[in-house]
Amino acid sequence: MLDWIEADKLKHIVAGFIVGAVCIAIGGHFDDALVGAYIAVTIVAAKEILWDYLLGKGNFEVLDFIASVIPIIILFIFYIL
């Protein structure tokens, strides 16, 4: 079913959903889900920039960041509806 998505991107999508769900839920508990979404985006950006690019422990790709951020945006939209 998801054969058209690369395995690496699928992992980033799942990680984005997990990080986003946790951060938005915690932010929503304090009546500010937007801050939770911002923190989630910061976490995935830090992973790509610090871990992959600066430390060289992974493969830095902008598309990995985008694949991680899209689920966070989707979760935030569903949360505010």
N, C-alpha and C positions, 0 to 999 in steps of 0.2 A: 504494500500500500504506500509506503513512504520510500520506495526505491529511488525516486528521483531526487531525494535530499541526501547529500553526502553525510556519512556517519559522523564526521567531525562537526558539521553544522547542526545536526540533530542533537548532539551532546550539548552544544551551546544553547540551543533552543530549550532543552530540558533544564539546563542550569539556570537560564534566564527566568523560566517559570518558577523554579524553586526559590531562587534569591528574591525575585520580585514578589512572590506570594508572601514570603516571610517578612520582608521589609515593609510592604504595603499594609499587611495585617498589623504589624507593630505600630506603624505610623497611624493607621486608622484607629487603633485603640486610643491613641492620644489626639484624636480628631484632626490629624493632618496626614492623610494618605499621600499627598503630593511630596512631602518631605521623605516619606518612605520610598516612593518611586525614585526620587532624586538620589537617595542613598544607594538604592539597588543599581542604578545606572553608574554611579561612582564606583561601586564595587566591581562591576564587570569591566569598566574602563581601566581601573587600576590593575586588574588581572592582565588585561591585554598589554597595557603600557609597561607596567613594572615587571611582571613575571615573564612575559613572552619577549618584549622588545628590549628592555634594559638589562635584565638578567640573562636573557638568551636561553631560558629553560623551556621554551615552547616556540611555536611558529606564529609570529605576529601577523595578523590579517585583519584588515578593517571589516571584512565581511563576517568574521567571527564576532566582532563587537556588535555589528548590526543584528546578527542572528540572536544574540543574547538580549539586545535591547527591545526588539519587537515584542516578545512575550511580556516584558515589563509594561510596555505601553498598552497592550491589550488588557492585561490585568487591571491596570489603573482605570482604563475606560469602563470596564465592567464594574469596578468598585464604585465609581462615582455615579453610575446609572442607578 
